[in-house]
Amino acid sequence: MVATRRQSAGGARAASPARRAKSPARKPAARAKSPARKPRKQQAPIEFEFGGPLGALATTVFLPLVVIALAVACDDDFCVGYNTLSEFRVPSNLVTIKAFGVVLGWLAFQALLYVALPGDRVQGAPLPGSTKRLDYVLNGHAAFWCSIVAVALADHYRWIDISTLYDDFVPLAVASCILSLLLSIALYVASFRPAKPLLAKPGNTGIRIYDFFMGRELNPRISNFDLKYFCELRPGLIGWVCLNLGALAKQREVSTSMLLVNIFQLQYVWDALYFERSILTTMDITTDGFGFMLAFGDLSWVPFTYSLQARYLASYDAQLSTLSLVVITLLHFTGYVVFRGANSQKDSFRRDPQTAIDRGTTYLQTKRGTKLITSGFWGAARKVNYTGDWLMGLSWCLLCGFGSPIPYFYATYFLVLLIHRALRDDHACAEKYGNDWPRYKEKVPCMFVPGVV
Ligand code: NDP
């Protein structure tokens, strides 16, 4: 994803035709009624992300093409190597009705699990500017296992052939991109309904393409069905595991690399769904609207680019030595320990700070009321959880050897995403915590690697 820092663009708000039309100051009648008008408040400048409206437009057009190009570039009898770019060709079956049926069927199956499976009912973080909280049902972990068992049984009894997920990868990716675009358009249009839904600050600038990209509405729901929460972890992440299994089924003799990629990534997805509750306090749920960025990211980008290692390994055996496999496995688990350790430390501290403090966790008390951890993982580096995440991603790429750059797309893109996300969060924390944030940064000066950066 384009990694631009937040940039201030004060002129853009004034230039928005939508805002100009809405401004009461332009109505002569309103002016006449209030002779002693107060001076108008200076509007805060819009803070654009992702390169502003132009960046949003470019990203909306460009990223689906990247998904499809990568899918095409990593085919069963040809995968872009370092010298083979000239052999690149576009397949004829880019768009098929079957692929649309599979993607829609998968979404419907996941929606059924979402509404039907039991789970704890919990409350999310307070909505912006209020004490109201939304209810969520935590049944993602059950949905994960139900999906895996259902797909395995369906394949075992030959109701489906899971290896067709590999054969139809390109039309499935195309169908998914088109459907997530349609969903984003529907979300954008629905956000203007007369019921006045709660809007997300980042996607409420009045600039259409930018708001479409960032998402206008914070928590679009159909009755109790929360569309953003549903899409965040289920269809895309569990779909990724299924695409991996499709690649595994395609390989004639399953290689150790293929087996490890499937196990490691399955564990990663399982972890996300097992700790589903922690998604409720992430910026995706609490701050960002549900627009193209999240809809496309969750439903198309994640399953179809994160599964490229397994797709590559279906046809190309990396033939790694036992020593390399052991080192890569250690790298994956080191990353996992850091990633899980840091996320769990913060999660349990946020839920029950006193117990953690009694056990020796140190912290900085902030004027905002919350405490910032200054020991353990969070005392080592401010975003060490991202570092652990990236190390895992790197280990998955390394399992593919060095025959092609395609499997390394994940580690490269993820590095950009995490740096951009870390800067976004740093900015958000500076706003949330004011002077306390530089004080915290003094105590924990490094962002990603303790003592280095
Ligand atoms: P974090 O889990 O880092 O959460 C950031 C928030 O944590 C801050 O806004 C602040 O919120 C709180 N915080 C920051 N520092 C401290 C501290 N010292 N003590 C206590 N609280 C603190 O970020 P994300 O939600 O972005 O990421 C969660 C996980 O998801 C990460 O491990 C990340 O790697 C992963 N991820 C994976 C992606 C993928 O595609 N695979 C994409 C994005 C994320 P407050 O103080 O208000 O509580």
Boltz pocket constraint, residues with backbone or C-beta under 6 A from the ligand:
constraints:
  - pocket:
      binder: B
      contacts: [[A, 281], [A, 282], [A, 283], [A, 339], [A, 343], [A, 346], [A, 350], [A, 370], [A, 371], [A, 372], [A, 373], [A, 374], [A, 378], [A, 382], [A, 383], [A, 385], [A, 386], [A, 389], [A, 421], [A, 425], [A, 428], [A, 429], [A, 432]]
      max_distance: 6.0
